[in-house]
Amino acid sequence: MSTYTPADDRYDAAEFRRAGHSGLDLPAFSFGLWQKFGPGYSYDTRREIVLRAFDLGIAHFDNADRYGPPHRAAQEFFGQVLARDLKPYRDELILSTKAGNPIGKSPYLKGASRKSLLASLDHSLRDLGTDYVDIFYSHSPDESTPLEETVGALVSAVQQGKALYVGISNYQPDRAREIAGLLRRAGVPLLVHQPRYSIFDRRPERNGLLELAAAEGFGLIVYSPLAQGLLTDKYLADIPDGARARDSAFLSPEVIDDTYRQRAAALNKIAADRGQSLAQLALQWVLRRPEVTSALIGASSVAQLDHNVRALDFPPLTEAELAAIDEHGVHGTGLAL
Ligand SMILES: NC(=O)c1ccc[n+]([C@@H]2O[C@H](COP(=O)([O-])OP(=O)(O)OC[C@H]3O[C@@H](n4cnc5c(N)ncnc54)[C@H](OP(=O)(O)O)[C@@H]3O)[C@@H](O)[C@H]2O)c1
């Protein structure tokens, strides 16, 4: 039995942005359940974070068969919260899932084949306890599978009523352009591309993805805009207990070296001079680009979430501030590229 009643004012301050040339608006902040949403973490905290996100107008929850840990656990958890608390609001939710990154040793538990994508989608729908997802993604490019087969699977997902829209993630611009063309010809336009983008990862600026999104008419949902926490003040002095760099396979403590700290401290100072935190500056920075529909954030507490969504309360970044950010926001800092 749910004790949850959503906040009446959940849409009052929330900003929504149009995804490319589609008819779909997405919240400026989307929430992802990549890490710390498995059973190793407090159920009550995970539930509080999800419900707080919804109260803040974050109507888009990003998942994948891989998320947890372990694999599939984040979707099983989200399915429980959906059943208990959010089911009456399903029409107000954008639920995304992805398939194709390895989740087991079987050749059918990885890659972008028709078999792998559609079997994973069926499993995700069961885990989430919903008849359809709003966005279904090919999680990563798979050079060994013909693009036509991957596109055919995405189109089938829509035609079977299991997904409303389709997306791709981590694809290079040349293959993204090809996929966009194939999908358009099949009558299922590419809604979004999900790349990593942050002050420390400039690839979408350098490889033409931002321009491609504008030209092809798809939106960008950019993930890890805080570089997994490196673009916050949490690692300036030390690595705190419970931080991702202590317990995640995806963020090594070794990247928190003197070079990183100097750059993060300089960025932190730019933020402080604007009266905001480094996290807020970093989120405002990705959302300054009109091609970016949504910043896809994570959080391990309600306090982080509350803090981060205030990023848009500050004045736009000036040219001088952007230039200063470029000086210290060196591409590749702290990240595996
Ligand atoms: N398509 C893909 O291949 C792909 C890959 C990666 C991610 N994603 C998606 O993107 C989502 C977000 O990725 P991400 O979690 O790396 O995003 P992020 O926003 O860069 O990092 C979030 C993490 O930073 C820390 N943090 C957040 N706010 C903070 C604050 N104010 N002060 C201090 N620390 C703070 C928290 O970690 P701790 O408190 O635990 O340290 C939090 O979990 C994922 O959940 C997933 O949906 C997609």
The ligand as an SDF file (V2000), in Angstrom:
LIG
                    3D

 48 52  0  0  0  0  0  0  0  0999 V2000
   24.2150    5.1540  -22.2190 N   0  0  0  0  0  0  0  0  0  0  0  0
   25.2550    4.8240  -21.4900 C   0  0  0  0  0  0  0  0  0  0  0  0
   26.1620    4.0830  -21.9180 O   0  0  0  0  0  0  0  0  0  0  0  0
   25.3490    5.3780  -20.1000 C   0  0  0  0  0  0  0  0  0  0  0  0
   26.5460    5.2890  -19.3780 C   0  0  0  0  0  0  0  0  0  0  0  0
   26.5890    5.8480  -18.1030 C   0  0  0  0  0  0  0  0  0  0  0  0
   25.4580    6.4660  -17.5800 C   0  0  0  0  0  0  0  0  0  0  0  0
   24.3030    6.4940  -18.2950 N   0  0  0  0  0  0  0  0  0  0  0  0
   23.0800    7.0850  -17.7420 C   0  0  0  0  0  0  0  0  0  0  0  0
   23.3590    8.3510  -17.1780 O   0  0  0  0  0  0  0  0  0  0  0  0
   22.9120    8.3640  -15.8150 C   0  0  0  0  0  0  0  0  0  0  0  0
   23.7380    9.3170  -15.0300 C   0  0  0  0  0  0  0  0  0  0  0  0
   25.1120    8.9230  -15.0440 O   0  0  0  0  0  0  0  0  0  0  0  0
   26.0090    9.2710  -13.8100 P   0  0  0  0  0  0  0  0  0  0  0  0
   25.3670    8.6940  -12.5900 O   0  0  0  0  0  0  0  0  0  0  0  0
   27.4090    8.9270  -14.1310 O   0  0  0  0  0  0  0  0  0  0  0  0
   25.7950   10.8810  -13.7630 O   0  0  0  0  0  0  0  0  0  0  0  0
   26.4980   12.0460  -12.9850 P   0  0  0  0  0  0  0  0  0  0  0  0
   25.3890   12.9890  -12.7060 O   0  0  0  0  0  0  0  0  0  0  0  0
   27.6900   12.4980  -13.7390 O   0  0  0  0  0  0  0  0  0  0  0  0
   27.0510   11.4080  -11.6130 O   0  0  0  0  0  0  0  0  0  0  0  0
   26.1410   11.1310  -10.5770 C   0  0  0  0  0  0  0  0  0  0  0  0
   26.8990   10.8000   -9.2940 C   0  0  0  0  0  0  0  0  0  0  0  0
   27.6880   11.9000   -8.8630 O   0  0  0  0  0  0  0  0  0  0  0  0
   27.5730   12.0340   -7.4390 C   0  0  0  0  0  0  0  0  0  0  0  0
   26.8800   13.3110   -7.1690 N   0  0  0  0  0  0  0  0  0  0  0  0
   25.7530   13.7960   -7.7820 C   0  0  0  0  0  0  0  0  0  0  0  0
   25.4290   15.0090   -7.2950 N   0  0  0  0  0  0  0  0  0  0  0  0
   26.3540   15.3100   -6.3790 C   0  0  0  0  0  0  0  0  0  0  0  0
   26.5540   16.4370   -5.5500 C   0  0  0  0  0  0  0  0  0  0  0  0
   25.7340   17.4920   -5.5890 N   0  0  0  0  0  0  0  0  0  0  0  0
   27.6130   16.4450   -4.6970 N   0  0  0  0  0  0  0  0  0  0  0  0
   28.4510   15.3870   -4.6550 C   0  0  0  0  0  0  0  0  0  0  0  0
   28.3170   14.2740   -5.4200 N   0  0  0  0  0  0  0  0  0  0  0  0
   27.2730   14.2370   -6.2820 C   0  0  0  0  0  0  0  0  0  0  0  0
   26.7830   10.8310   -6.9480 C   0  0  0  0  0  0  0  0  0  0  0  0
   27.6630    9.7420   -6.7290 O   0  0  0  0  0  0  0  0  0  0  0  0
   28.1130    9.2300   -5.2720 P   0  0  0  0  0  0  0  0  0  0  0  0
   27.3700   10.0280   -4.2240 O   0  0  0  0  0  0  0  0  0  0  0  0
   27.7790    7.7990   -5.2600 O   0  0  0  0  0  0  0  0  0  0  0  0
   29.6080    9.4830   -5.2350 O   0  0  0  0  0  0  0  0  0  0  0  0
   25.9250   10.5260   -8.1630 C   0  0  0  0  0  0  0  0  0  0  0  0
   25.4170    9.2250   -8.1930 O   0  0  0  0  0  0  0  0  0  0  0  0
   23.0090    6.8930  -15.4000 C   0  0  0  0  0  0  0  0  0  0  0  0
   22.2360    6.5870  -14.2770 O   0  0  0  0  0  0  0  0  0  0  0  0
   22.4800    6.2380  -16.6410 C   0  0  0  0  0  0  0  0  0  0  0  0
   21.0770    6.3380  -16.6770 O   0  0  0  0  0  0  0  0  0  0  0  0
   24.2360    5.9920  -19.5450 C   0  0  0  0  0  0  0  0  0  0  0  0
  1  2  1  0
  2  3  2  0
  2  4  1  0
  4  5  1  0
  4 48  2  0
  5  6  2  0
  6  7  1  0
  7  8  2  0
  8  9  1  0
  8 48  1  0
  9 10  1  0
  9 46  1  0
 10 11  1  0
 11 12  1  0
 11 44  1  0
 12 13  1  0
 13 14  1  0
 14 15  2  0
 14 16  1  0
 14 17  1  0
 17 18  1  0
 18 19  2  0
 18 20  1  0
 18 21  1  0
 21 22  1  0
 22 23  1  0
 23 24  1  0
 23 42  1  0
 24 25  1  0
 25 26  1  0
 25 36  1  0
 26 27  1  0
 26 35  1  0
 27 28  2  0
 28 29  1  0
 29 30  1  0
 29 35  2  0
 30 31  1  0
 30 32  2  0
 32 33  1  0
 33 34  2  0
 34 35  1  0
 36 37  1  0
 36 42  1  0
 37 38  1  0
 38 39  2  0
 38 40  1  0
 38 41  1  0
 42 43  1  0
 44 45  1  0
 44 46  1  0
 46 47  1  0
M  CHG  2   8   1  16  -1
M  END
$$$$
